[in-house]
Amino acid sequence: SKYGKVIVALITDKEIKKFKGYQPEMSYSQRKEVVQSICYVNKVVPSKFILTDKFLNRYKIDFLVHGDDNINRVDKKRLLIFRRTKNISSYLLRKRVIKYLS
């Protein structure tokens, strides 16, 4: 990567349930396996829903890359923000799957 090694902070199942109110369709270990299969990913670490500078420091992460809906409590100097892709979200994907299976 242009910015160095890629470390993915993968939200745990417990945190997803706590903040989004549902159990993820894929378990943490299944999601971790998928993310680890991406050639650019060097490491996957479990995370809470909201990240802090303390978390970034613990894993020696220089920058947090996130969509423009970022709510993490990280110093703005450490953020690389990208616009979200329109009409793409886990909510919409789940909705389409449910419609398909109905």
C-alpha positions, -999 to +999 in steps of 0.1 A: +000+000+000+010+036-006+008+043+032+024+011+045+011-022+059-027-027+060-041-036+094-079-042+094-098-035+126-126-060+124-156-054+146-164-083+169-198-100+168-206-087+203-200-051+193-221-054+161-250-068+182-245-040+208-245-011+183-265-024+154-290-046+172-285-078+153-262-108+151-240-106+119-248-132+092-212-143+092-193-149+124-162-129+134-139-159+124-157-162+090-154-125+083-118-125+094-110-154+070-125-134+041-106-102+050-073-121+054-077-135+019-073-100+004-037-098-008-032-063+005-042-071+041-012-077+064-031-083+097-066-085+111-073-074+147-105-075+167-120-041+174-148-023+192-174-004+171-158+029+179-121+033+176-098+056+195-062+069+193-054+044+221-065+015+199-045+028+169-014+032+191-018-003+206-016-018+171+009+008+157-016+021+132-007+054+117-039+062+098-076+051+100-091+048+066-129+052+068-160+063+049-174+098+053-198+085+079-169+082+104-179+084+141-146+072+155-128+092+182-095+096+164-073+127+159-083+142+125-046+141+115-048+103+116-079+100+094-081+093+057-117+097+048-134+085+015-169+092+002-192+063+007-204+046-025-240+054-032-265+026-028-240+002-013-245-008+024-247-039+044-283-029+052-293-028+015-275-061+009-293-079+037-326-064+025-320-078-011-311-112+003-343-113+024-364-103-006-347-129-027-353-157-002-390-147+004 
